[in-house]
């Protein structure tokens, strides 16, 4: 990866709109920042919506609605409303806030940043869920100061999930061929080195889906970690034709996000200067089929 300047690390150290704990910041300061201990804390507070049945949880509509919470401050409000004990204490499955991979990642980023550790969320695809497929997924990218490199940490995979998936790697240092950032997925498909149908989730697959994750990854690299089903600007719908103009724009985004530190100023300028890419004040929640204010 490209050399990382102190200015880049400084950008990913303070809490941002989605990763700010607000009034709960002192509670995060009391939590560990070491990756293994941190992951255990996050796993004890959240329950993945799609893994819930394997933990014996039949989710009500009210609990499923928790997966639409965007800011960590509101996530913590809900966690403490269910169980007011210190956040270091694992909750019963019934008392955990329901979310998805994005939420495990964003909460981990929030804790790390509270401790002054540079961290950022990455949106892409995991190659360790379904054989032969790359599934929609988010992980945390943490700066390892002693090794001077970014490390991919999957804060979602607890012991139960690791037993089911049997990953052949350290989930606290995920190899970059096992988690593929959206820019790499896009570039591989555009070059003909991978088929777009391998990338997505459930029946939602293809180049249009990769394009959505590409823009979500760009937003996350700009400290706006949106929901996996939030849509805005240049994101295509499944039935849309990808025009040459759009393909060229997305090619540029992919080139910058594949190695974001290499041309960080250009990445930031592209995001901030293009209304098609920047997260607006209102986005479309594709699961709820409605516009929602950010």
N, C-alpha and C positions, 0 to 999 in steps of 0.2 A: 504494500500500500504506500501511498505518497507520504512524505514527511508531514508531520502535524505540528503546526506552530502553536505557540502559547495563546495567540489570539483566538485560534479555533477552539482550543480547550476552554478558554474563558467563555466562549459563546455557549458551550454545552455544560457549564457548571452551575449557573444560577437557575432556580426554578423559573419556569415559563408559564404561559396561560393555563395549559392543561396539567402541568406537573407541580404547580404550586399547592402546598398543603394548607395555605391560608392560616387560620387560627390554630390548626392542628400541627404546625411545624415543630413545636417542642416535642410532640409525641414521636415524630419521625427521628428527631435527634437522639432519642433514647434507644433507637433500634440499631442493630449491627449493619455495617457496610461491607463486611467480607462476603463475597458472592454466595458461598454455600449457606451461611447463616441467614443472609438476606433472603435468598430464595425460599428457605423454609418458613420465614416469617410471612412472605407474600402468599405462599401456598396455604398457610393456616388462616388467611383472612378471606380468600376468594375461592369460588367454586366455578369451574368452567361449565358453561351452559350445556355443551354437547357431551361432556364426560359425566354429567350429573347422574344419569341412570346407573352407571357402573359403580357409583358410590351409594346406591340405594335411594336416590333423591328423585322424587316426582315433582317437578317444578310447577308452581302455580303461575298464572299469567302475571301476577304482581311481582313474583320473584324474577321471572324472565325479563320483566321491564327494566330491572336493574342493569342489564347489559347495555342499555342506551345512555348510561351516565357517562359524560365526557370528562369533566375535570376531576382530578384526584381529590380536591377539597370536598366535593360532593360525595365522592366515593367513600371518603373517610367519615363524613356525616352519617352515611347509611351503615357503614361497618359498626360505628359506635352506637347507633340507635338499636342495632340488633344485640350488641353485647358491649357493655361499657368498660370492660377490663382493659388493661394495657395491651397495646397492639402486639407485643411480643408473645402473648398467650394465644395458642391456636384455638380457633372457634370450632364448635360442633358444625357438622355439615349443614345442619338446619339454620345456623346463624351466620353462615358465610355469605358475602355479597356475590351475586351471580354475575359473571362476566365472560369474556373470551380472551384469547391470547393477547390481544391488544391491552387489556386491562392489567394482566399480570406484568406485562412489559412496562407500561406507563407508571404503575405503582412502584416498581423496582427503580425506574429512572428517578422518580420523585425522591425516594429514600436516599439514593446515592448522591443526588445533587444537594440534598439537605446536609450531607456530610462533606460537601465540597469536592466530590469525586465527579469528574466529567463523564457524562453518560448521555446516550441518545437512543431513541427507539428506531428500529429498522423494520420496514414492511417488505415482505417478499414471500418466499415459498419454502416450506420444509420438505425435505426428501426422506423423512423418517416416520411418516404416518401411514402411507399406503404404498405398497411396493409398486414401483414403476411410475408413480405419480408425484407431482410436487404440489403440495397443499398450501393454500392460503394461510399465512402465519406471520406472527410478529415476534421479534426477540429484542433483547437489550444489548446495545453495543457499549461496552465499558472500557474506559481508558486504563490500561495497566501501566502505571508509571515506571515500574522497575524494568519492564520489558519494552517500554516505549512503543506500544502497539494497542490497537483496539481489539477487544476480545468479545466474541458473541456469547451471550449468556441467555439460556432458555430458562426463565424463572417459573415457567408453567409446569414442567415435567417433574412431578413428585414421585415418590417411590412406587405408588400404585401405577402411574402412567409409564414409568420406566420398565416395570415388570411386564406391562402389556406390550409395549413397543420394542423393548430390547435394543435400545440404541447401542451401537458399537463404538461410541465415542463419549468423551466427557461433555455432558450437557452444560457445563459451566465454561466450556471453551469449544463451542460448536465449530467444526470445520466449515469452511466457506463453500465447499461443494455439497454440504448437507443442508445448510440454509443458504438459499440463493436470493440475494437482494433483487428487488424488482427490476432494477436497471440491467443486471446481468441476464435475467430471464428474457427481458425484451430484446436485448442485443443478440442473444443466442437464437431466438426465434426469427428475428429479422435477417440473420445471416444464414438461416437454414440449418443450423446445428441442433435445433430442438424443435419439436412440434408444439404449437400453442395449446393443443388439446390436453397436454399433460399438466397444464398449469391452471389451478383454480380451486374450487371447492364444490362438493356435491355435483350437480349438473351444470354449474356455472363455470365454464372453462373457455379458453380461447384468448386471442390477442386483445380483444376488448377488455377482458378481465385483467390481463397483465397491465394494460394501459392505466386502469384504475389504481392498481397497486403502485404503479410507477409514480403517479401524482400524489398518492398518500405518503409514499416514501419521501418524495421531495418536500412535502409539507412537514413531515416529521423531522427531516433534516433542517427545517426552518423553525423548529420548536412549536409546531402545531400538529399534535398527534390526534388525528380524527378517528371516528369509528370506522371499522372495516366496510361498512355499508353507507357511509356518507359519500355523497356525490356532488360535484360542482364543476363549473367551467368546462374544460376540455375533455373531461371524462366521457368516453363514448358509452352508449347503451348497447346491449347485445345485437340489436338489429341495425345499428348505425354502420354506414360505410366509412372506413378510415381514409380520408382524402390524402392526397400527396402532401398538402400543407400540414395536416395534423401529424402524419407520419414523420415528417421532417422535424417538427417541434418535439415529438416524443423521442425521436432518435437523439436529439440534443439533450433532453432531460436525462435519458438513459446514460449517455456518455458522461455527464457530470455527476450523477448519483452513484455510478458504479465505484468511483473512487472520489468521494466528495471533498476530501482534503486537498486534492491535487489542484483544483481551480475553485477554491471555496468562495472567493469574492465574486466570481462569475456565476456560480450556483445561486448565491444569495441575490445577486442583481437580477438574474432571470426570474426567480420566484417573485421577488417584490415588484418587478416591473411589468409583469404580464398578468392581466386580469383573468386569463384562462387558467392560470396555474395557482395563483394565490388564493388561499381560503377566504371566501367572502364572509360577510356578517350573517348570511343565511345559507344553509346547505340543505340538500334534499336527502332525507333519511329514506333509503330505498326499501327498508323493511317495513317501516311505518307508512310509507308512501305519502310523505308530507314534508313540507318545508319546515325547518327548525332554526331558530336563532342560535348563534354561537355565543 
